[in-house]
Amino acid sequence: MIASVGPEHGASCCLCFLLSAPHSTARDLGSTLADLPIYNAFSFSKCLIFPRHASAGRAHAGCVCPHFVPSGSRSPRYMMGSGMRHTRSVYLGFAVLCAKKEGPKTKSVANPAVKESSPPPSKVEVLGLPVSQNTMGPVLLAMDCGKGGLEMCDIMKGEQMKPEFLAMNPFHHIPTMKDGGVSIGESTAILRYIAMRYKPEYYPVDDPVACGKIDFALDSFTTEVYEKGHYHTVYVVLGFTSAPADQKAANDKYSELLDAWLKHFLQGKFVNGDKLSIADFKAVPFLIAGLQPAVESTIGLTLPDRARQYVEDFCAAVPSSGMLKSAGGYSIVEFLASKAPDAKAAVNSYTKVEYISCRASS
């Protein structure tokens, strides 16, 4: 028979065993049960005998069986629930892991033969390079969550073609993320994963309106702003691609696409109104690159003031954003500065827009 221990007994859990036998002495019953295999399977510090109470028909705590008090035990008190009925029987109850809380001096019991262990917390490793704008969004998010950061993967040395990397991402692209036994490629997929697991307020799945806008911002930035604009302009300065036939036309196209994105999605401070989201972590590394003096001096591209203010607001809200500016000479800002050491911004000040603090969804 199994008996439970309720909250009224101060029990912390309810795994208890109850054995009944014909009326006998406590010593005889204890001797009999001591030979059972179950006795040797557990560590008991005290065993209570619960004889039937004739008047109330209840089981109450009785004597302590000497056979069940191991030497060296710390002997915390164990309880069994009331209301156990049995005619002409003596109840021997022993509880496992249901120590009664008797005050601050009472310590929980642990079986010294069993060592409690828990798996070490996983660390989010975002494999890539600090100059990679696609990489830095997930890196900043992992750092902001306090769960990990950048793991260098030098694609110039072909490290993305090693078997251990290809096992995580057969398309050998950076960024690729590893979190314990989980491996994911593609920047936006990594951003969603990290946010859902470690920072759900940045991708609030219980708010489909907010998530819809965040996803729209993410996808349109990738397919429109990045692929059709940023790639043919800022990447030229970085040396990641060759210059287009008409650089001015490419600059104008980028400005047009970015201006449309900023006006549509930044109706507040960030994409999700006055709250950060993974869309901001995606966009800002690209925009801070486009704002560098080397870009303007090399190809004549200037980004709108709204982009500058957006980047400043993000950097003020996200301490980990410092890695965009400093990473041992290989951050986005440092790397672009090396491309045009003498370049200086034509305009150092700008007029900030005023916006009303708001949510992206009601």
C-alpha positions in Angstrom: 0.0 0.0 0.0 1.2 3.5 -0.8 0.6 6.3 1.7 1.0 10.0 0.9 2.3 12.9 3.0 0.4 16.1 2.7 1.4 19.7 3.1 0.0 19.8 6.6 2.9 17.5 7.7 5.5 19.9 6.3 6.6 17.4 3.7 8.6 18.4 0.7 7.6 15.5 -1.5 5.3 12.5 -1.3 7.1 9.3 -2.1 6.2 7.0 0.8 5.8 3.3 1.4 3.6 1.5 3.8 3.8 -2.1 4.7 1.2 -3.8 7.0 1.4 -7.1 8.8 -0.6 -9.0 11.4 -0.4 -7.5 14.9 3.1 -8.2 16.3 5.7 -6.4 18.2 7.7 -3.7 16.6 10.9 -5.6 17.0 9.6 -8.7 15.3 8.1 -6.7 12.4 11.2 -4.7 12.1 13.4 -7.9 12.0 11.1 -9.3 9.3 11.3 -6.3 7.1 15.0 -5.8 7.6 15.4 -9.0 5.5 13.5 -7.6 2.6 15.4 -6.5 -0.5 13.7 -3.1 -0.4 15.4 -2.3 2.9 18.8 -2.6 1.4 17.8 -0.5 -1.6 17.3 2.7 0.4 19.1 4.6 3.1 16.8 5.1 6.1 17.7 7.1 9.1 14.6 6.4 11.1 11.6 4.2 10.7 8.3 4.9 12.5 5.8 2.3 13.6 2.2 3.4 13.3 -0.1 1.1 15.4 -3.8 1.3 14.9 -5.5 3.6 17.2 -8.6 1.7 18.5 -10.8 4.7 19.2 -10.2 6.8 16.2 -9.4 4.1 13.7 -6.4 6.1 12.6 -2.7 5.4 12.3 -0.5 7.6 14.6 3.2 7.8 15.1 4.4 5.2 17.6 7.7 3.7 18.5 10.9 3.8 16.6 12.1 0.5 15.3 15.8 0.0 16.4 16.4 -2.2 13.3 16.0 0.8 11.0 18.4 3.4 12.6 21.7 3.0 10.7 24.8 4.0 12.6 26.2 7.4 11.8 22.8 8.6 10.6 21.9 12.3 11.0 18.4 11.0 11.8 16.0 13.7 10.4 12.4 13.1 11.2 10.2 11.4 8.7 6.4 11.6 8.7 3.6 9.4 7.4 0.1 10.7 6.7 -2.8 10.0 8.9 -6.0 8.2 7.9 -4.5 4.8 7.3 -6.9 2.1 8.5 -6.3 -1.5 9.1 -7.9 -3.9 11.5 -5.6 -5.7 14.0 -2.5 -4.6 12.3 0.6 -2.7 13.1 1.8 -0.3 10.4 5.4 0.2 9.6 5.8 3.2 7.4 8.9 4.6 6.0 9.1 7.6 3.8 11.7 8.4 1.2 12.6 12.0 0.5 9.8 13.5 2.5 11.6 15.1 5.4 9.4 17.2 7.6 10.6 20.8 7.9 11.2 21.6 11.5 13.0 24.9 11.4 16.3 26.4 10.2 18.4 23.8 12.0 16.9 20.9 10.1 18.9 19.8 7.1 17.6 17.9 4.1 18.8 14.3 3.8 20.9 13.1 1.0 22.1 9.6 0.4 25.9 9.8 0.6 26.1 6.9 -1.8 24.3 9.0 -4.5 26.0 12.1 -5.8 23.7 14.7 -7.3 24.9 16.0 -10.6 23.5 18.2 -13.3 24.7 18.8 -16.8 26.9 21.9 -17.2 25.0 24.8 -18.8 25.5 25.0 -22.5 27.4 27.9 -24.0 26.1 29.5 -27.2 29.0 29.6 -29.7 28.5 31.7 -32.8 31.2 30.8 -35.3 32.3 33.6 -37.6 34.4 36.7 -37.8 33.9 40.0 -35.9 33.9 42.0 -39.2 31.0 39.9 -40.6 27.8 41.9 -40.2 25.7 38.7 -40.6 27.7 37.1 -37.7 27.6 40.0 -35.3 23.9 40.2 -34.9 23.7 36.7 -33.3 27.0 37.4 -31.4 25.6 40.5 -29.8 22.4 38.8 -28.9 24.2 35.8 -27.3 26.3 38.2 -25.3 23.3 40.3 -24.3 21.6 37.2 -23.0 24.8 36.3 -21.1 24.8 32.9 -22.7 27.8 33.0 -25.0 29.4 34.9 -27.8 31.8 34.8 -30.8 33.9 31.7 -31.6 36.4 32.6 -34.3 36.1 30.8 -37.6 38.6 32.2 -40.1 37.1 31.5 -43.5 40.2 33.0 -45.1 42.0 29.9 -43.8 39.3 27.5 -44.9 38.2 26.6 -41.3 34.6 26.5 -42.5 35.5 23.5 -44.7 36.7 21.3 -41.8 34.7 18.2 -41.1 33.6 19.4 -37.7 32.2 22.6 -39.2 30.5 20.8 -42.1 28.8 18.5 -39.6 27.1 21.6 -38.2 26.5 23.3 -41.5 27.0 21.5 -44.7 26.7 24.7 -46.7 29.9 26.0 -44.9 28.6 29.5 -44.2 29.1 31.8 -41.3 27.5 32.5 -39.0 26.9 29.0 -37.7 25.8 28.5 -34.1 26.4 25.7 -31.7 24.5 25.4 -28.4 25.2 22.1 -26.7 23.9 19.5 -29.1 22.1 22.0 -31.3 23.6 23.4 -34.5 22.0 26.0 -36.7 23.1 28.1 -39.7 21.8 31.3 -41.1 21.7 34.6 -39.2 18.0 35.1 -38.9 17.4 31.5 -37.8 20.1 31.8 -35.1 18.6 35.1 -33.9 15.1 33.5 -33.6 16.6 30.5 -31.8 18.6 32.4 -29.2 15.7 34.8 -28.5 13.1 32.1 -28.1 15.3 30.1 -25.8 17.1 32.8 -23.8 15.5 36.2 -24.4 11.8 35.7 -25.4 10.9 39.4 -25.0 13.0 40.0 -28.1 10.8 37.7 -30.1 7.5 37.5 -28.3 5.8 34.5 -29.8 2.7 35.1 -27.8 2.2 38.3 -29.7 1.6 37.4 -33.3 1.3 41.0 -34.4 4.6 42.0 -33.0 6.3 38.8 -34.3 4.8 39.4 -37.7 6.3 42.9 -37.9 9.6 41.6 -36.6 9.7 38.9 -39.2 8.7 41.3 -42.0 11.5 43.6 -40.9 14.0 40.8 -40.8 13.2 39.3 -44.2 12.8 42.6 -46.0 16.1 43.8 -44.7 17.8 40.7 -45.9 16.2 40.4 -49.4 15.9 44.1 -50.2 18.3 46.3 -48.2 21.2 43.8 -47.8 21.1 41.8 -51.0 20.1 44.7 -53.4 21.8 47.6 -51.7 24.4 46.9 -49.0 26.1 44.1 -50.9 26.9 46.4 -53.9 28.1 49.3 -51.8 29.5 48.8 -48.4 30.8 45.3 -49.3 32.8 47.0 -52.0 34.6 49.1 -49.5 35.2 46.1 -47.2 36.7 44.3 -50.1 34.2 41.5 -50.0 33.0 42.0 -53.6 34.0 43.9 -56.7 32.6 47.3 -57.6 29.5 47.4 -59.8 29.7 49.0 -63.2 27.8 52.1 -62.0 28.7 52.8 -58.3 26.5 55.9 -58.1 23.5 54.0 -59.3 24.2 51.3 -56.8 24.5 54.0 -54.0 21.2 55.5 -55.1 19.5 52.2 -55.0 20.8 51.4 -51.6 19.6 54.8 -50.3 16.2 54.3 -51.7 15.7 50.8 -50.2 17.1 51.7 -46.8 15.0 54.9 -46.6 11.9 52.9 -47.3 12.8 50.3 -44.7 13.5 52.9 -42.0 10.3 54.9 -42.6 8.2 51.8 -42.6 9.6 49.9 -39.6 11.0 52.7 -37.3 7.9 54.4 -36.3 9.2 54.3 -32.7 12.7 54.0 -31.4 13.1 50.4 -32.5 11.3 48.0 -34.9 9.1 46.8 -32.0 8.2 50.3 -30.8 10.2 51.3 -27.7 11.3 47.7 -27.2 14.3 45.9 -28.6 13.8 42.9 -30.9 15.9 40.6 -33.0 15.2 42.7 -36.0 17.4 45.5 -34.4 20.2 43.0 -33.8 20.0 42.0 -37.5 20.0 45.5 -39.0 22.4 47.6 -36.8 25.7 45.8 -37.7 25.0 46.6 -41.3 24.0 50.2 -40.7 27.0 51.0 -38.5 29.2 49.7 -41.3 27.5 52.0 -43.8 27.9 55.0 -41.5 31.7 54.8 -41.4 33.8 57.6 -42.9 35.6 55.1 -45.1 32.4 54.3 -47.0 31.6 57.9 -47.7 35.2 58.8 -48.7 35.6 55.7 -50.9 32.4 55.4 -52.8 30.5 58.6 -51.9 27.6 56.9 -50.0 26.0 58.6 -47.1 23.2 57.1 -45.0 20.2 59.0 -43.7 20.2 60.7 -40.3 17.5 58.2 -39.1 19.9 55.4 -39.6 22.5 57.2 -37.5 20.1 57.8 -34.6 18.8 54.2 -34.8 22.4 52.9 -34.4 23.1 55.2 -31.5 19.9 54.3 -29.7 20.7 50.6 -30.1 24.3 51.0 -28.9 23.0 52.9 -25.8 20.6 50.1 -25.0 22.9 47.1 -25.7 26.2 47.1 -23.9 27.5 44.2 -26.0 27.4 46.5 -29.0 30.8 47.7 -28.0 32.2 44.8 -30.0 31.0 46.5 -33.2 33.6 49.1 -32.5 36.4 47.2 -30.8 37.6 43.7 -31.4 41.4 43.7 -31.4 41.5 45.6 -34.7 39.0 43.3 -36.5 35.6 44.9 -35.5 33.4 46.3 -38.2 34.4 49.9 -37.3 38.1 49.1 -37.0 38.3 47.1 -40.2 36.7 49.9 -42.2 38.9 52.4 -40.6 41.9 50.4 -41.9 40.6 50.7 -45.4 40.7 54.5 -45.3 42.9 55.7 -42.4 42.6 59.4 -43.2 38.9 59.4 -43.9 36.7 61.6 -41.7 33.0 62.0 -41.6 31.8 65.0 -43.6 29.0 65.7 -41.1 29.6 65.1 -37.4 26.2 66.4 -36.2 22.7 65.8 -37.3 19.1 66.7 -36.3 17.5 63.9 -34.3 13.9 63.0 -35.0 11.4 63.0 -32.2 9.2 60.0 -31.8 6.5 58.9 -29.4 7.2 56.0 -27.2 5.0 53.2 -28.4 4.5 49.5 -28.9 4.6 47.8 -32.3 1.2 46.2 -31.5 -1.6 46.9 -29.1 
